[in-house]
Amino acid sequence: MYKVLVVEDEDLIRRGIIMTVDWSSIDCIVVGEAANGNEGIAAVEKFSPDIIITDLNMPGMDGIEMLTQLRKAGCSSYVIILTAYDSFKYAQSALRLGAVDFILKPFHDGELESAILAIHEKDKKEDDYERMSMNVKKGDKSRYVAAALEYIDKHYGDENLSIAVVGEAIGISEGHLSHVFKKETDYTPNAYITRYRMQKAMAMLADCSVKVYEVAEKVGYKDIAYFSSTFKKVVGVTPSEYQTGKH
């Protein structure tokens, strides 16, 4: 369950956020509240929230200064900005400080919940990425396997990458490389290449502004249909479904 801190100087708005949102339905609990930036910093230190919902224009210390100090102190909480100021300058400052959403007041029913659900989806994608990680430690491998892993890491975007290409590059026969690679990693070289490419694709698709065909090309696939079918086999959903969270 996500711990939420609400930082808002207007009492009615702050209490309204805390009392009217069905927090449990979006897997959240409000652990604290604050009326200005100074109180917000103290509350972050006390509660270590996962999500900070904050106004920008507050007396004493505003939201931007609060976030600046929190980021300098190493705070990695997700931040949702609430503000009545439809200002590009404010938006830029908030985004530079890692805000994940920017909601103008007065906001409508469901907007805040949608922003939090987007955070859930972002975390889910990162969890998927971690599960896809094969955790192959180069230090535990023979020099040929370590060299193969390094070559794949540098050339996974090459369309013609294959076990034969890797073997030739590191000076070992295709057959011998296949044998030692499978023995030491539990993957065949080709299976590893495919999964490594999909792992990289998942990371790229986390950016919704990137096109699927661009990702396909960056991980070595000229045929977008083949890339999509391979991605679905490995990940369980199509690249488009993964990127939009429709799974």
C-alpha positions as CSV (number, residue, x, y, z in Angstrom):
1,M,0.0,0.0,0.0
2,Y,1.3,3.4,-1.0
3,K,1.9,6.0,1.8
4,V,0.6,9.4,0.8
5,L,1.5,12.9,2.2
6,V,-0.8,15.9,1.4
7,V,0.8,19.3,1.5
8,E,-1.7,22.1,1.0
9,D,-2.1,25.5,2.8
10,E,-5.8,25.8,2.3
11,D,-7.5,23.8,5.1
12,L,-10.7,23.0,3.2
13,I,-8.9,21.8,0.1
14,R,-6.4,19.7,2.2
15,R,-9.2,18.1,4.2
16,G,-11.3,17.6,1.1
17,I,-8.5,15.6,-0.5
18,I,-7.9,13.5,2.5
19,M,-11.6,12.8,3.3
20,T,-13.2,12.5,-0.1
21,V,-10.8,10.3,-2.0
22,D,-11.4,6.5,-1.6
23,W,-7.8,5.9,-0.8
24,S,-8.1,2.1,-0.1
25,S,-9.6,1.5,-3.5
26,I,-6.4,2.8,-5.1
27,D,-4.1,0.9,-2.7
28,C,-3.1,4.1,-0.7
29,I,-3.2,5.4,2.8
30,V,-2.7,9.0,3.9
31,V,0.0,9.0,6.5
32,G,0.3,12.8,7.0
33,E,-0.6,16.3,6.1
34,A,1.1,19.7,6.1
35,A,0.2,23.3,5.5
36,N,3.4,24.6,4.0
37,G,6.8,23.5,2.7
38,N,8.6,23.5,6.1
39,E,5.9,21.3,7.6
40,G,6.1,19.2,4.4
41,I,9.8,18.5,4.8
42,A,9.3,17.5,8.5
43,A,6.5,15.2,7.5
44,V,8.6,13.5,4.8
45,E,11.3,12.9,7.3
46,K,8.8,11.4,9.7
47,F,6.6,9.4,7.4
48,S,8.8,8.6,4.4
49,P,5.8,8.8,2.0
50,D,5.8,7.0,-1.4
51,I,3.6,9.8,-2.9
52,I,3.6,13.5,-2.1
53,I,0.6,15.6,-3.3
54,T,1.5,19.2,-3.0
55,D,0.4,22.7,-3.8
56,L,3.0,25.1,-5.3
57,N,1.9,28.5,-3.9
58,M,2.2,28.3,-0.1
59,P,3.3,30.7,2.6
60,G,6.7,30.4,4.2
61,M,8.2,27.9,1.9
62,D,6.5,27.1,-1.4
63,G,6.2,23.7,-3.1
64,I,9.1,24.3,-5.5
65,E,11.5,25.2,-2.7
66,M,10.3,22.2,-0.6
67,L,10.8,19.8,-3.5
68,T,14.2,21.3,-4.2
69,Q,15.4,20.7,-0.7
70,L,13.8,17.2,-0.6
71,R,15.5,16.1,-3.8
72,K,18.8,17.4,-2.5
73,A,18.3,15.3,0.6
74,G,17.8,12.2,-1.5
75,C,14.0,12.0,-1.3
76,S,12.7,9.9,-4.2
77,S,9.0,10.1,-3.6
78,Y,6.6,10.4,-6.5
79,V,5.2,14.0,-6.6
80,I,1.8,15.2,-7.9
81,I,1.6,18.9,-8.2
82,L,-1.7,20.8,-7.5
83,T,-1.8,24.4,-8.4
84,A,-4.1,27.2,-9.6
85,Y,-1.3,28.7,-11.5
86,D,-1.5,27.6,-15.2
87,S,2.1,28.7,-15.6
88,F,4.7,27.2,-17.9
89,K,7.5,28.3,-15.6
90,Y,5.9,26.5,-12.7
91,A,5.4,23.4,-14.8
92,Q,9.0,23.4,-15.9
93,S,10.3,23.7,-12.4
94,A,8.1,21.0,-11.1
95,L,9.0,18.6,-14.0
96,R,12.7,19.3,-13.4
97,L,12.2,18.2,-9.8
98,G,10.7,14.9,-10.9
99,A,7.0,15.6,-10.6
100,V,5.0,12.9,-12.3
101,D,1.8,14.9,-12.8
102,F,0.6,18.5,-12.8
103,I,-3.1,19.1,-12.0
104,L,-4.7,22.5,-12.1
105,K,-7.1,23.5,-9.4
106,P,-10.0,23.3,-9.2
107,F,-9.5,19.7,-10.4
108,H,-12.3,17.4,-11.3
109,D,-13.5,14.1,-9.8
110,G,-11.2,11.3,-10.8
111,E,-8.2,13.4,-11.8
112,L,-6.2,12.8,-8.7
113,E,-7.1,9.1,-8.7
114,S,-6.0,8.8,-12.3
115,A,-2.7,10.4,-11.5
116,I,-2.1,7.9,-8.7
117,L,-3.1,4.9,-10.9
118,A,-0.6,6.1,-13.4
119,I,2.0,5.8,-10.7
120,H,0.9,2.3,-10.0
121,E,1.3,1.5,-13.7
122,K,4.8,3.0,-13.8
123,D,5.8,0.8,-10.9
124,K,4.3,-2.2,-12.5
125,K,6.3,-1.6,-15.6
126,E,9.5,-1.2,-13.5
127,D,8.6,-4.5,-11.7
128,D,8.2,-6.2,-15.0
129,Y,11.5,-4.9,-16.1
130,E,13.1,-6.3,-12.9
131,R,11.5,-9.7,-13.4
132,M,12.8,-9.7,-16.9
133,S,16.4,-9.0,-15.8
134,M,18.4,-12.2,-16.0
135,N,20.9,-11.2,-13.4
136,V,23.9,-12.8,-15.1
137,K,26.9,-11.8,-13.2
138,K,29.9,-11.5,-15.5
139,G,32.4,-12.0,-12.6
140,D,31.1,-15.5,-12.1
141,K,31.6,-16.5,-15.8
142,S,34.4,-17.8,-17.9
143,R,36.2,-15.3,-20.1
144,Y,34.4,-16.4,-23.2
145,V,30.9,-16.1,-21.7
146,A,31.8,-12.8,-20.1
147,A,33.1,-11.6,-23.5
148,A,29.9,-12.8,-25.2
149,L,27.7,-11.0,-22.6
150,E,29.7,-7.8,-23.1
151,Y,29.5,-8.1,-26.9
152,I,25.7,-8.6,-26.8
153,D,25.3,-5.6,-24.5
154,K,27.1,-3.4,-27.0
155,H,25.6,-4.8,-30.1
156,Y,22.0,-5.8,-29.2
157,G,20.7,-3.2,-31.7
158,D,22.5,-4.8,-34.6
159,E,19.9,-6.4,-36.9
160,N,22.3,-9.3,-37.8
161,L,23.4,-10.1,-34.3
162,S,23.6,-13.9,-33.8
163,I,25.5,-16.6,-32.0
164,A,27.7,-17.0,-35.1
165,V,28.5,-13.2,-35.1
166,V,29.3,-13.2,-31.4
167,G,31.5,-16.3,-31.6
168,E,33.5,-14.9,-34.5
169,A,33.9,-11.6,-32.7
170,I,35.3,-13.1,-29.5
171,G,37.3,-15.9,-31.2
172,I,35.4,-19.1,-30.3
173,S,33.5,-21.6,-32.4
174,E,29.7,-21.3,-32.5
175,G,29.3,-24.8,-31.1
176,H,31.7,-24.3,-28.2
177,L,30.1,-21.0,-27.3
178,S,26.6,-22.5,-27.3
179,H,27.8,-25.2,-25.0
180,V,29.5,-23.0,-22.4
181,F,27.0,-20.2,-22.6
182,K,24.0,-22.6,-21.9
183,K,26.0,-24.3,-19.1
184,E,26.9,-21.0,-17.3
185,T,23.8,-18.9,-17.9
186,D,20.9,-21.5,-18.3
187,Y,20.1,-19.7,-21.6
188,T,21.1,-20.5,-25.2
189,P,22.8,-17.5,-26.8
190,N,19.9,-16.8,-29.1
191,A,17.4,-17.0,-26.3
192,Y,19.5,-14.7,-24.2
193,I,19.8,-12.2,-27.1
194,T,16.1,-12.2,-27.6
195,R,15.3,-11.7,-23.9
196,Y,18.0,-9.0,-23.6
197,R,16.5,-7.1,-26.5
198,M,13.0,-7.4,-25.0
199,Q,14.4,-6.2,-21.7
200,K,15.8,-3.1,-23.4
201,A,12.6,-2.6,-25.3
202,M,10.5,-2.6,-22.1
203,A,12.7,0.1,-20.7
204,M,12.3,2.2,-23.8
205,L,8.5,1.7,-24.0
206,A,8.2,3.2,-20.5
207,D,8.5,6.5,-22.3
208,C,5.1,6.9,-24.0
209,S,6.4,9.5,-26.4
210,V,8.5,6.8,-28.1
211,K,7.0,5.0,-31.1
212,V,6.9,1.2,-31.1
213,Y,8.6,1.1,-34.5
214,E,11.4,3.2,-33.2
215,V,11.9,0.8,-30.3
216,A,11.9,-2.1,-32.6
217,E,14.7,-0.6,-34.7
218,K,16.7,0.3,-31.7
219,V,16.7,-3.3,-30.5
220,G,17.6,-4.8,-33.8
221,Y,14.2,-5.5,-35.5
222,K,13.4,-4.0,-38.9
223,D,10.2,-6.0,-39.1
224,I,7.8,-4.4,-36.6
225,A,5.3,-7.3,-36.9
226,Y,8.0,-9.8,-36.0
227,F,9.2,-7.6,-33.1
228,S,5.6,-7.3,-31.8
229,S,5.0,-11.0,-31.9
230,T,8.4,-11.8,-30.2
231,F,7.7,-9.2,-27.6
232,K,4.3,-10.7,-26.8
233,K,5.8,-14.2,-26.5
234,V,8.4,-13.0,-24.0
235,V,6.4,-10.4,-22.1
236,G,2.9,-11.6,-22.4
237,V,1.4,-8.5,-24.1
238,T,2.0,-6.5,-27.3
239,P,4.4,-3.5,-27.2
240,S,1.4,-1.2,-27.6
241,E,-0.5,-2.8,-24.7
242,Y,2.6,-2.7,-22.5
243,Q,3.2,1.0,-23.3
244,T,-0.3,2.1,-22.6
245,G,-0.8,-0.1,-19.6
246,K,-3.8,-2.0,-21.2
247,H,-3.0,-5.3,-19.6
